[in-house]
Amino acid sequence: MTQETILANAKLTLRDEVVAGCLKLNDGVISSIDTGASVPSGALDCGGDYLAPGLIELHTDNLERHISPRPGVAWPHSAAILAHDREMAGCGITTVFDAMRVGSIPSAKARYKKYARELSSEMLALRARGALKVSHFLHLRAEICSETLTEELAEFTPDDRVGIVSLMDHTPGQRQFRDIAKMKAYVMGKNNLSAEEFAEHLAKLQGLQKRLGAAHEAAAVQEGQRLGAVLASHDDTTVEQVATSAVHGVTMAEFPTTVEAAQACRDHGIAIIMGAPNLVRGGSHSGNVAAKDLAERDLLDIVSSDYVPAALLMSAVQLGEIWGDMARGLATATANPAQSVGLKDRGVLEIGKRADVVRFALDDHTPVARQVWSLGAQVA
């Protein structure tokens, strides 16, 4: 039976402009787009709210927060996945690449134990049963500085919906953690480590990188290609690091930490992803380059909610205001991420595309998601 939804009297966020209009959803796709403020019979009057494509999240640690809500606390995986899924829907996110760490340090504290294969299998099983509200893919965060990266990557196959493999090197003293003092405050606070335990942790990570770093990086690139995934770099800091990323075939750079690295990404045609919390807060919690500075230099293509799901819509709207172009701002969380991972069926309000839509209003510049549809079904 045909399921039709008509959304009228709305600000339609199209590829290059925002126009007053009406959107019709039929059997999971957008079937028509009309301009004007009229409200046809049977339509939902959106009262001038925005209608945008469902948001696309490429890198979120939110699921990890649900499976381990406190250090050392394990939560049932199915319940955690379902809660995470519904939180995504409630924030207007209809496609999410769930970031899962691969590469563990079994000899360290519990948070460095293996979990990705088991969790992803449970995620895929819930999807197969139709239990999830939004579209989920996997984003494997390949931890170069680990003991078991190659073994863990080998457990995944091209059937696992792995869309992204990112090359993560969190070795202290470079990239995100150039400032050891900031890393010390972050790691000790998050993991309840003493100063002595942190020193041991520091030495262990540096030793692992020296012993296994080059082999792990090469393996992650090879495994990403085997899985048919897009390759992403993480926390590029120098022009040289970006050049290495380009040689590896990286097409997305997550959270470059300097203007120089971001400019090098632009020069190599690598899409630049910045964290939404960085933009919303006005700066990086690690002391790296501010997302706003990159936006003002035209060095920002995509935003990611990272660790605050609601920040994705907030940051896209904020970019629209910075640039004076709401369509361009929203594209950083819709069309641009869709293009970067090869999803041609979503990310824009166009006839024939997936009926993934978020309706939102602005409350003193803060977006409020009112309703969300995924494949034409209301999910929030």
Contacts in CASP RR format, 6 or more apart in sequence:
PFRMAT RR
TARGET T0000
AUTHOR 0000-0000-0000
METHOD contacts of the structure
MODEL  1
MTQETILANAKLTLRDEVVAGCLKLNDGVISSIDTGASVPSGALDCGGDY
LAPGLIELHTDNLERHISPRPGVAWPHSAAILAHDREMAGCGITTVFDAM
RVGSIPSAKARYKKYARELSSEMLALRARGALKVSHFLHLRAEICSETLT
EELAEFTPDDRVGIVSLMDHTPGQRQFRDIAKMKAYVMGKNNLSAEEFAE
HLAKLQGLQKRLGAAHEAAAVQEGQRLGAVLASHDDTTVEQVATSAVHGV
TMAEFPTTVEAAQACRDHGIAIIMGAPNLVRGGSHSGNVAAKDLAERDLL
DIVSSDYVPAALLMSAVQLGEIWGDMARGLATATANPAQSVGLKDRGVLE
IGKRADVVRFALDDHTPVARQVWSLGAQVA
2 26 0 8 1.000
2 27 0 8 1.000
3 25 0 8 1.000
3 26 0 8 1.000
3 27 0 8 1.000
3 28 0 8 1.000
3 376 0 8 1.000
3 377 0 8 1.000
4 24 0 8 1.000
4 25 0 8 1.000
4 26 0 8 1.000
4 31 0 8 1.000
5 24 0 8 1.000
5 25 0 8 1.000
5 44 0 8 1.000
5 355 0 8 1.000
5 373 0 8 1.000
5 376 0 8 1.000
5 378 0 8 1.000
6 22 0 8 1.000
6 23 0 8 1.000
6 24 0 8 1.000
6 25 0 8 1.000
6 40 0 8 1.000
6 42 0 8 1.000
6 43 0 8 1.000
6 44 0 8 1.000
7 22 0 8 1.000
7 23 0 8 1.000
7 24 0 8 1.000
7 25 0 8 1.000
7 43 0 8 1.000
7 44 0 8 1.000
7 46 0 8 1.000
7 51 0 8 1.000
7 357 0 8 1.000
7 359 0 8 1.000
8 21 0 8 1.000
8 22 0 8 1.000
8 23 0 8 1.000
8 37 0 8 1.000
8 38 0 8 1.000
8 39 0 8 1.000
8 40 0 8 1.000
8 43 0 8 1.000
8 44 0 8 1.000
8 45 0 8 1.000
8 46 0 8 1.000
9 20 0 8 1.000
9 21 0 8 1.000
9 22 0 8 1.000
9 37 0 8 1.000
9 38 0 8 1.000
9 39 0 8 1.000
9 43 0 8 1.000
9 45 0 8 1.000
9 46 0 8 1.000
9 47 0 8 1.000
9 48 0 8 1.000
10 20 0 8 1.000
10 21 0 8 1.000
10 22 0 8 1.000
10 23 0 8 1.000
10 46 0 8 1.000
10 47 0 8 1.000
10 48 0 8 1.000
10 49 0 8 1.000
10 50 0 8 1.000
10 51 0 8 1.000
10 359 0 8 1.000
11 18 0 8 1.000
11 19 0 8 1.000
11 20 0 8 1.000
11 21 0 8 1.000
11 48 0 8 1.000
11 49 0 8 1.000
11 50 0 8 1.000
11 51 0 8 1.000
12 18 0 8 1.000
12 19 0 8 1.000
12 20 0 8 1.000
12 21 0 8 1.000
12 23 0 8 1.000
12 33 0 8 1.000
12 35 0 8 1.000
12 51 0 8 1.000
12 349 0 8 1.000
13 50 0 8 1.000
13 51 0 8 1.000
13 52 0 8 1.000
13 53 0 8 1.000
13 326 0 8 1.000
13 327 0 8 1.000
13 330 0 8 1.000
13 334 0 8 1.000
13 349 0 8 1.000
14 327 0 8 1.000
14 348 0 8 1.000
14 349 0 8 1.000
15 327 0 8 1.000
15 331 0 8 1.000
15 335 0 8 1.000
15 348 0 8 1.000
15 350 0 8 1.000
16 327 0 8 1.000
16 328 0 8 1.000
17 327 0 8 1.000
18 50 0 8 1.000
18 326 0 8 1.000
18 327 0 8 1.000
19 35 0 8 1.000
19 36 0 8 1.000
20 35 0 8 1.000
20 36 0 8 1.000
20 37 0 8 1.000
20 48 0 8 1.000
21 33 0 8 1.000
21 34 0 8 1.000
21 35 0 8 1.000
21 36 0 8 1.000
21 37 0 8 1.000
22 32 0 8 1.000
22 33 0 8 1.000
22 34 0 8 1.000
22 35 0 8 1.000
22 36 0 8 1.000
22 38 0 8 1.000
22 39 0 8 1.000
22 40 0 8 1.000
22 43 0 8 1.000
23 30 0 8 1.000
23 32 0 8 1.000
23 33 0 8 1.000
23 51 0 8 1.000
23 349 0 8 1.000
23 357 0 8 1.000
24 30 0 8 1.000
24 31 0 8 1.000
24 32 0 8 1.000
24 33 0 8 1.000
24 34 0 8 1.000
25 31 0 8 1.000
25 355 0 8 1.000
25 357 0 8 1.000
25 373 0 8 1.000
25 376 0 8 1.000
26 355 0 8 1.000
28 354 0 8 1.000
28 355 0 8 1.000
28 375 0 8 1.000
28 376 0 8 1.000
28 377 0 8 1.000
29 351 0 8 1.000
29 352 0 8 1.000
29 353 0 8 1.000
29 354 0 8 1.000
29 355 0 8 1.000
30 349 0 8 1.000
30 350 0 8 1.000
30 351 0 8 1.000
30 352 0 8 1.000
30 353 0 8 1.000
30 354 0 8 1.000
30 355 0 8 1.000
30 357 0 8 1.000
31 351 0 8 1.000
31 352 0 8 1.000
32 351 0 8 1.000
33 349 0 8 1.000
33 350 0 8 1.000
33 351 0 8 1.000
37 48 0 8 1.000
39 45 0 8 1.000
46 359 0 8 1.000
49 359 0 8 1.000
49 360 0 8 1.000
49 361 0 8 1.000
49 370 0 8 1.000
50 326 0 8 1.000
50 359 0 8 1.000
50 360 0 8 1.000
50 361 0 8 1.000
50 362 0 8 1.000
50 367 0 8 1.000
51 349 0 8 1.000
51 357 0 8 1.000
51 358 0 8 1.000
51 359 0 8 1.000
52 330 0 8 1.000
52 334 0 8 1.000
52 349 0 8 1.000
52 357 0 8 1.000
52 358 0 8 1.000
52 360 0 8 1.000
53 330 0 8 1.000
53 334 0 8 1.000
53 335 0 8 1.000
53 346 0 8 1.000
53 347 0 8 1.000
53 348 0 8 1.000
53 349 0 8 1.000
53 353 0 8 1.000
53 356 0 8 1.000
53 357 0 8 1.000
53 358 0 8 1.000
54 92 0 8 1.000
54 93 0 8 1.000
54 94 0 8 1.000
54 95 0 8 1.000
54 334 0 8 1.000
54 346 0 8 1.000
54 347 0 8 1.000
54 356 0 8 1.000
54 357 0 8 1.000
54 358 0 8 1.000
54 372 0 8 1.000
54 374 0 8 1.000
55 91 0 8 1.000
55 92 0 8 1.000
55 93 0 8 1.000
55 94 0 8 1.000
55 95 0 8 1.000
55 312 0 8 1.000
55 313 0 8 1.000
55 316 0 8 1.000
55 333 0 8 1.000
55 334 0 8 1.000
55 358 0 8 1.000
56 93 0 8 1.000
56 94 0 8 1.000
56 95 0 8 1.000
56 96 0 8 1.000
56 333 0 8 1.000
56 334 0 8 1.000
56 337 0 8 1.000
56 338 0 8 1.000
56 341 0 8 1.000
56 343 0 8 1.000
56 346 0 8 1.000
56 347 0 8 1.000
57 88 0 8 1.000
57 93 0 8 1.000
57 95 0 8 1.000
57 96 0 8 1.000
57 97 0 8 1.000
57 304 0 8 1.000
57 305 0 8 1.000
57 309 0 8 1.000
57 312 0 8 1.000
57 333 0 8 1.000
57 337 0 8 1.000
58 97 0 8 1.000
58 139 0 8 1.000
58 164 0 8 1.000
58 252 0 8 1.000
58 273 0 8 1.000
58 302 0 8 1.000
58 304 0 8 1.000
58 337 0 8 1.000
58 340 0 8 1.000
58 341 0 8 1.000
59 97 0 8 1.000
59 99 0 8 1.000
59 139 0 8 1.000
59 164 0 8 1.000
59 166 0 8 1.000
59 232 0 8 1.000
59 254 0 8 1.000
59 273 0 8 1.000
59 304 0 8 1.000
59 306 0 8 1.000
60 88 0 8 1.000
60 96 0 8 1.000
60 97 0 8 1.000
60 98 0 8 1.000
60 99 0 8 1.000
60 304 0 8 1.000
60 305 0 8 1.000
60 306 0 8 1.000
60 307 0 8 1.000
60 309 0 8 1.000
61 99 0 8 1.000
61 306 0 8 1.000
61 307 0 8 1.000
62 84 0 8 1.000
62 87 0 8 1.000
62 88 0 8 1.000
62 305 0 8 1.000
62 307 0 8 1.000
62 309 0 8 1.000
63 80 0 8 1.000
63 81 0 8 1.000
63 84 0 8 1.000
63 98 0 8 1.000
63 99 0 8 1.000
63 100 0 8 1.000
63 119 0 8 1.000
64 99 0 8 1.000
64 100 0 8 1.000
64 101 0 8 1.000
65 307 0 8 1.000
66 75 0 8 1.000
66 80 0 8 1.000
66 81 0 8 1.000
66 83 0 8 1.000
66 84 0 8 1.000
67 74 0 8 1.000
67 75 0 8 1.000
67 77 0 8 1.000
67 80 0 8 1.000
67 115 0 8 1.000
67 119 0 8 1.000
68 74 0 8 1.000
68 75 0 8 1.000
68 111 0 8 1.000
69 75 0 8 1.000
71 111 0 8 1.000
71 190 0 8 1.000
71 191 0 8 1.000
71 192 0 8 1.000
72 110 0 8 1.000
72 111 0 8 1.000
77 118 0 8 1.000
77 119 0 8 1.000
77 122 0 8 1.000
78 122 0 8 1.000
78 126 0 8 1.000
81 119 0 8 1.000
81 122 0 8 1.000
81 123 0 8 1.000
81 126 0 8 1.000
81 132 0 8 1.000
82 126 0 8 1.000
82 131 0 8 1.000
82 132 0 8 1.000
84 98 0 8 1.000
85 126 0 8 1.000
85 132 0 8 1.000
85 133 0 8 1.000
85 134 0 8 1.000
85 136 0 8 1.000
86 133 0 8 1.000
86 380 0 8 1.000
87 309 0 8 1.000
88 94 0 8 1.000
88 96 0 8 1.000
88 133 0 8 1.000
88 134 0 8 1.000
88 309 0 8 1.000
89 133 0 8 1.000
89 134 0 8 1.000
89 372 0 8 1.000
89 374 0 8 1.000
89 379 0 8 1.000
89 380 0 8 1.000
90 369 0 8 1.000
90 372 0 8 1.000
90 379 0 8 1.000
90 380 0 8 1.000
91 305 0 8 1.000
91 309 0 8 1.000
91 310 0 8 1.000
91 312 0 8 1.000
91 313 0 8 1.000
91 369 0 8 1.000
92 312 0 8 1.000
92 313 0 8 1.000
92 358 0 8 1.000
92 360 0 8 1.000
92 369 0 8 1.000
92 372 0 8 1.000
92 380 0 8 1.000
93 134 0 8 1.000
93 305 0 8 1.000
93 309 0 8 1.000
93 312 0 8 1.000
94 134 0 8 1.000
94 135 0 8 1.000
94 346 0 8 1.000
94 356 0 8 1.000
94 357 0 8 1.000
94 358 0 8 1.000
94 372 0 8 1.000
94 373 0 8 1.000
94 374 0 8 1.000
94 379 0 8 1.000
95 134 0 8 1.000
95 135 0 8 1.000
95 136 0 8 1.000
95 137 0 8 1.000
95 338 0 8 1.000
95 343 0 8 1.000
95 346 0 8 1.000
95 356 0 8 1.000
96 134 0 8 1.000
96 135 0 8 1.000
96 136 0 8 1.000
96 137 0 8 1.000
97 136 0 8 1.000
97 137 0 8 1.000
97 138 0 8 1.000
97 139 0 8 1.000
97 163 0 8 1.000
97 164 0 8 1.000
97 341 0 8 1.000
98 120 0 8 1.000
98 123 0 8 1.000
98 136 0 8 1.000
98 137 0 8 1.000
98 138 0 8 1.000
98 139 0 8 1.000
99 139 0 8 1.000
99 141 0 8 1.000
99 166 0 8 1.000
100 115 0 8 1.000
100 116 0 8 1.000
100 119 0 8 1.000
100 120 0 8 1.000
100 138 0 8 1.000
100 139 0 8 1.000
100 140 0 8 1.000
100 141 0 8 1.000
101 115 0 8 1.000
101 116 0 8 1.000
101 141 0 8 1.000
101 143 0 8 1.000
101 168 0 8 1.000
102 116 0 8 1.000
102 140 0 8 1.000
102 141 0 8 1.000
102 142 0 8 1.000
102 143 0 8 1.000
102 149 0 8 1.000
102 152 0 8 1.000
102 153 0 8 1.000
102 156 0 8 1.000
103 114 0 8 1.000
103 116 0 8 1.000
103 142 0 8 1.000
103 143 0 8 1.000
103 146 0 8 1.000
103 147 0 8 1.000
103 148 0 8 1.000
103 149 0 8 1.000
103 152 0 8 1.000
103 153 0 8 1.000
104 112 0 8 1.000
104 113 0 8 1.000
104 114 0 8 1.000
104 143 0 8 1.000
104 146 0 8 1.000
104 147 0 8 1.000
104 148 0 8 1.000
104 152 0 8 1.000
105 112 0 8 1.000
105 146 0 8 1.000
105 147 0 8 1.000
105 148 0 8 1.000
105 204 0 8 1.000
105 208 0 8 1.000
106 112 0 8 1.000
106 113 0 8 1.000
106 114 0 8 1.000
106 147 0 8 1.000
106 148 0 8 1.000
107 147 0 8 1.000
107 204 0 8 1.000
108 201 0 8 1.000
108 204 0 8 1.000
109 191 0 8 1.000
111 191 0 8 1.000
112 146 0 8 1.000
114 148 0 8 1.000
114 152 0 8 1.000
116 140 0 8 1.000
116 152 0 8 1.000
117 152 0 8 1.000
117 155 0 8 1.000
117 156 0 8 1.000
120 138 0 8 1.000
120 156 0 8 1.000
120 160 0 8 1.000
123 136 0 8 1.000
123 138 0 8 1.000
124 160 0 8 1.000
124 161 0 8 1.000
126 132 0 8 1.000
127 136 0 8 1.000
133 374 0 8 1.000
133 379 0 8 1.000
133 380 0 8 1.000
134 374 0 8 1.000
134 379 0 8 1.000
135 356 0 8 1.000
135 374 0 8 1.000
136 161 0 8 1.000
137 161 0 8 1.000
137 162 0 8 1.000
137 163 0 8 1.000
137 164 0 8 1.000
137 341 0 8 1.000
138 156 0 8 1.000
138 160 0 8 1.000
138 161 0 8 1.000
138 162 0 8 1.000
138 163 0 8 1.000
138 164 0 8 1.000
139 162 0 8 1.000
139 163 0 8 1.000
139 164 0 8 1.000
139 165 0 8 1.000
139 166 0 8 1.000
140 153 0 8 1.000
140 156 0 8 1.000
140 162 0 8 1.000
140 164 0 8 1.000
140 165 0 8 1.000
140 166 0 8 1.000
140 224 0 8 1.000
140 227 0 8 1.000
140 229 0 8 1.000
141 166 0 8 1.000
141 168 0 8 1.000
141 234 0 8 1.000
142 149 0 8 1.000
142 153 0 8 1.000
142 165 0 8 1.000
142 166 0 8 1.000
142 167 0 8 1.000
142 168 0 8 1.000
142 216 0 8 1.000
142 220 0 8 1.000
142 223 0 8 1.000
143 149 0 8 1.000
143 168 0 8 1.000
143 169 0 8 1.000
143 170 0 8 1.000
144 167 0 8 1.000
144 168 0 8 1.000
144 169 0 8 1.000
144 171 0 8 1.000
144 209 0 8 1.000
144 212 0 8 1.000
144 213 0 8 1.000
144 216 0 8 1.000
144 217 0 8 1.000
144 220 0 8 1.000
145 168 0 8 1.000
145 169 0 8 1.000
145 170 0 8 1.000
145 171 0 8 1.000
145 205 0 8 1.000
145 208 0 8 1.000
145 209 0 8 1.000
145 212 0 8 1.000
145 213 0 8 1.000
145 216 0 8 1.000
146 208 0 8 1.000
146 212 0 8 1.000
146 216 0 8 1.000
147 208 0 8 1.000
147 212 0 8 1.000
149 212 0 8 1.000
149 216 0 8 1.000
149 219 0 8 1.000
149 220 0 8 1.000
150 215 0 8 1.000
150 216 0 8 1.000
150 219 0 8 1.000
150 223 0 8 1.000
153 165 0 8 1.000
153 219 0 8 1.000
153 220 0 8 1.000
153 223 0 8 1.000
153 224 0 8 1.000
154 223 0 8 1.000
156 162 0 8 1.000
156 223 0 8 1.000
156 227 0 8 1.000
157 227 0 8 1.000
158 226 0 8 1.000
158 227 0 8 1.000
158 228 0 8 1.000
160 227 0 8 1.000
162 224 0 8 1.000
162 227 0 8 1.000
162 228 0 8 1.000
162 229 0 8 1.000
163 227 0 8 1.000
163 228 0 8 1.000
163 229 0 8 1.000
163 230 0 8 1.000
163 341 0 8 1.000
164 229 0 8 1.000
164 230 0 8 1.000
164 231 0 8 1.000
164 232 0 8 1.000
164 252 0 8 1.000
164 341 0 8 1.000
165 220 0 8 1.000
165 223 0 8 1.000
165 224 0 8 1.000
165 227 0 8 1.000
165 229 0 8 1.000
165 230 0 8 1.000
165 231 0 8 1.000
165 232 0 8 1.000
166 231 0 8 1.000
166 232 0 8 1.000
166 233 0 8 1.000
166 234 0 8 1.000
166 254 0 8 1.000
167 217 0 8 1.000
167 220 0 8 1.000
167 221 0 8 1.000
167 231 0 8 1.000
167 232 0 8 1.000
167 233 0 8 1.000
167 234 0 8 1.000
167 245 0 8 1.000
167 248 0 8 1.000
167 250 0 8 1.000
168 234 0 8 1.000
168 235 0 8 1.000
169 175 0 8 1.000
169 209 0 8 1.000
169 213 0 8 1.000
169 217 0 8 1.000
169 234 0 8 1.000
169 235 0 8 1.000
170 176 0 8 1.000
170 177 0 8 1.000
170 205 0 8 1.000
171 177 0 8 1.000
171 205 0 8 1.000
171 206 0 8 1.000
171 208 0 8 1.000
171 209 0 8 1.000
172 180 0 8 1.000
172 183 0 8 1.000
172 202 0 8 1.000
172 205 0 8 1.000
172 206 0 8 1.000
173 179 0 8 1.000
173 180 0 8 1.000
173 183 0 8 1.000
174 237 0 8 1.000
175 234 0 8 1.000
175 235 0 8 1.000
175 236 0 8 1.000
175 237 0 8 1.000
175 241 0 8 1.000
175 257 0 8 1.000
176 234 0 8 1.000
176 235 0 8 1.000
176 255 0 8 1.000
176 257 0 8 1.000
176 286 0 8 1.000
176 288 0 8 1.000
177 183 0 8 1.000
177 286 0 8 1.000
178 237 0 8 1.000
178 257 0 8 1.000
179 286 0 8 1.000
179 287 0 8 1.000
180 202 0 8 1.000
182 286 0 8 1.000
182 287 0 8 1.000
183 286 0 8 1.000
184 198 0 8 1.000
186 285 0 8 1.000
186 286 0 8 1.000
187 193 0 8 1.000
187 198 0 8 1.000
187 201 0 8 1.000
188 194 0 8 1.000
188 195 0 8 1.000
188 198 0 8 1.000
193 201 0 8 1.000
217 248 0 8 1.000
221 231 0 8 1.000
221 248 0 8 1.000
221 249 0 8 1.000
224 231 0 8 1.000
225 231 0 8 1.000
230 251 0 8 1.000
230 252 0 8 1.000
230 340 0 8 1.000
230 341 0 8 1.000
230 342 0 8 1.000
231 248 0 8 1.000
231 249 0 8 1.000
231 250 0 8 1.000
231 251 0 8 1.000
231 252 0 8 1.000
232 250 0 8 1.000
232 251 0 8 1.000
232 252 0 8 1.000
232 253 0 8 1.000
232 254 0 8 1.000
232 273 0 8 1.000
233 241 0 8 1.000
233 242 0 8 1.000
233 245 0 8 1.000
233 248 0 8 1.000
233 250 0 8 1.000
233 252 0 8 1.000
233 253 0 8 1.000
233 254 0 8 1.000
233 270 0 8 1.000
234 253 0 8 1.000
234 254 0 8 1.000
234 255 0 8 1.000
235 254 0 8 1.000
235 255 0 8 1.000
235 256 0 8 1.000
235 257 0 8 1.000
235 288 0 8 1.000
236 242 0 8 1.000
236 245 0 8 1.000
236 253 0 8 1.000
236 256 0 8 1.000
236 257 0 8 1.000
236 261 0 8 1.000
236 264 0 8 1.000
236 265 0 8 1.000
237 256 0 8 1.000
237 257 0 8 1.000
237 258 0 8 1.000
237 261 0 8 1.000
238 258 0 8 1.000
238 260 0 8 1.000
238 261 0 8 1.000
239 260 0 8 1.000
239 261 0 8 1.000
239 264 0 8 1.000
241 261 0 8 1.000
242 253 0 8 1.000
242 256 0 8 1.000
242 261 0 8 1.000
242 264 0 8 1.000
242 265 0 8 1.000
242 268 0 8 1.000
242 270 0 8 1.000
243 264 0 8 1.000
243 268 0 8 1.000
245 253 0 8 1.000
245 265 0 8 1.000
245 268 0 8 1.000
245 270 0 8 1.000
246 268 0 8 1.000
246 270 0 8 1.000
250 270 0 8 1.000
251 269 0 8 1.000
251 270 0 8 1.000
251 271 0 8 1.000
251 340 0 8 1.000
252 270 0 8 1.000
252 271 0 8 1.000
252 273 0 8 1.000
252 302 0 8 1.000
252 340 0 8 1.000
253 261 0 8 1.000
253 262 0 8 1.000
253 265 0 8 1.000
253 270 0 8 1.000
253 271 0 8 1.000
253 272 0 8 1.000
253 273 0 8 1.000
254 273 0 8 1.000
254 304 0 8 1.000
255 273 0 8 1.000
255 274 0 8 1.000
255 275 0 8 1.000
255 278 0 8 1.000
255 288 0 8 1.000
255 306 0 8 1.000
256 262 0 8 1.000
256 265 0 8 1.000
256 272 0 8 1.000
256 274 0 8 1.000
256 289 0 8 1.000
256 294 0 8 1.000
257 284 0 8 1.000
257 286 0 8 1.000
257 288 0 8 1.000
257 289 0 8 1.000
258 288 0 8 1.000
258 289 0 8 1.000
259 289 0 8 1.000
259 293 0 8 1.000
259 294 0 8 1.000
259 297 0 8 1.000
259 299 0 8 1.000
262 272 0 8 1.000
262 289 0 8 1.000
262 294 0 8 1.000
262 297 0 8 1.000
262 299 0 8 1.000
262 300 0 8 1.000
263 297 0 8 1.000
263 299 0 8 1.000
265 271 0 8 1.000
265 272 0 8 1.000
265 299 0 8 1.000
266 272 0 8 1.000
266 299 0 8 1.000
271 301 0 8 1.000
271 302 0 8 1.000
271 336 0 8 1.000
271 340 0 8 1.000
272 294 0 8 1.000
272 299 0 8 1.000
272 300 0 8 1.000
272 301 0 8 1.000
272 302 0 8 1.000
273 301 0 8 1.000
273 302 0 8 1.000
273 303 0 8 1.000
273 304 0 8 1.000
274 291 0 8 1.000
274 294 0 8 1.000
274 295 0 8 1.000
274 300 0 8 1.000
274 302 0 8 1.000
274 303 0 8 1.000
274 304 0 8 1.000
275 291 0 8 1.000
275 303 0 8 1.000
275 304 0 8 1.000
275 305 0 8 1.000
275 306 0 8 1.000
275 311 0 8 1.000
275 315 0 8 1.000
276 291 0 8 1.000
276 303 0 8 1.000
276 304 0 8 1.000
276 305 0 8 1.000
276 306 0 8 1.000
276 308 0 8 1.000
276 311 0 8 1.000
276 312 0 8 1.000
276 314 0 8 1.000
276 315 0 8 1.000
276 316 0 8 1.000
277 285 0 8 1.000
277 305 0 8 1.000
277 306 0 8 1.000
277 307 0 8 1.000
277 308 0 8 1.000
277 311 0 8 1.000
278 284 0 8 1.000
278 285 0 8 1.000
278 290 0 8 1.000
278 291 0 8 1.000
278 306 0 8 1.000
279 290 0 8 1.000
279 291 0 8 1.000
279 292 0 8 1.000
279 295 0 8 1.000
279 303 0 8 1.000
279 311 0 8 1.000
279 315 0 8 1.000
279 318 0 8 1.000
279 319 0 8 1.000
280 308 0 8 1.000
280 311 0 8 1.000
280 314 0 8 1.000
280 315 0 8 1.000
280 318 0 8 1.000
282 290 0 8 1.000
282 291 0 8 1.000
282 292 0 8 1.000
283 290 0 8 1.000
283 291 0 8 1.000
283 292 0 8 1.000
284 290 0 8 1.000
284 291 0 8 1.000
291 300 0 8 1.000
291 303 0 8 1.000
291 315 0 8 1.000
292 322 0 8 1.000
294 300 0 8 1.000
295 319 0 8 1.000
295 322 0 8 1.000
295 323 0 8 1.000
296 322 0 8 1.000
300 319 0 8 1.000
300 332 0 8 1.000
301 332 0 8 1.000
301 336 0 8 1.000
301 340 0 8 1.000
302 332 0 8 1.000
302 333 0 8 1.000
302 336 0 8 1.000
302 337 0 8 1.000
302 340 0 8 1.000
303 312 0 8 1.000
303 315 0 8 1.000
303 316 0 8 1.000
303 319 0 8 1.000
303 332 0 8 1.000
303 333 0 8 1.000
304 312 0 8 1.000
305 311 0 8 1.000
305 312 0 8 1.000
305 315 0 8 1.000
312 333 0 8 1.000
313 333 0 8 1.000
313 358 0 8 1.000
313 360 0 8 1.000
313 367 0 8 1.000
313 369 0 8 1.000
314 366 0 8 1.000
314 367 0 8 1.000
315 332 0 8 1.000
315 333 0 8 1.000
316 329 0 8 1.000
316 330 0 8 1.000
316 331 0 8 1.000
316 332 0 8 1.000
316 333 0 8 1.000
316 334 0 8 1.000
317 326 0 8 1.000
317 329 0 8 1.000
317 330 0 8 1.000
317 362 0 8 1.000
317 365 0 8 1.000
317 367 0 8 1.000
318 365 0 8 1.000
319 328 0 8 1.000
319 329 0 8 1.000
319 332 0 8 1.000
320 326 0 8 1.000
320 328 0 8 1.000
320 329 0 8 1.000
320 330 0 8 1.000
321 365 0 8 1.000
323 329 0 8 1.000
334 347 0 8 1.000
334 348 0 8 1.000
335 347 0 8 1.000
335 348 0 8 1.000
337 347 0 8 1.000
338 344 0 8 1.000
338 346 0 8 1.000
338 347 0 8 1.000
338 348 0 8 1.000
345 353 0 8 1.000
345 354 0 8 1.000
346 353 0 8 1.000
346 354 0 8 1.000
346 356 0 8 1.000
347 353 0 8 1.000
347 354 0 8 1.000
347 356 0 8 1.000
349 357 0 8 1.000
354 375 0 8 1.000
355 373 0 8 1.000
355 374 0 8 1.000
355 375 0 8 1.000
355 376 0 8 1.000
356 373 0 8 1.000
356 374 0 8 1.000
356 375 0 8 1.000
356 376 0 8 1.000
357 372 0 8 1.000
357 373 0 8 1.000
357 376 0 8 1.000
358 369 0 8 1.000
358 371 0 8 1.000
358 372 0 8 1.000
358 373 0 8 1.000
359 369 0 8 1.000
359 370 0 8 1.000
359 371 0 8 1.000
359 372 0 8 1.000
360 367 0 8 1.000
360 368 0 8 1.000
360 369 0 8 1.000
360 370 0 8 1.000
361 367 0 8 1.000
361 368 0 8 1.000
361 370 0 8 1.000
362 368 0 8 1.000
369 380 0 8 1.000
371 378 0 8 1.000
371 380 0 8 1.000
372 378 0 8 1.000
372 379 0 8 1.000
372 380 0 8 1.000
373 379 0 8 1.000
END
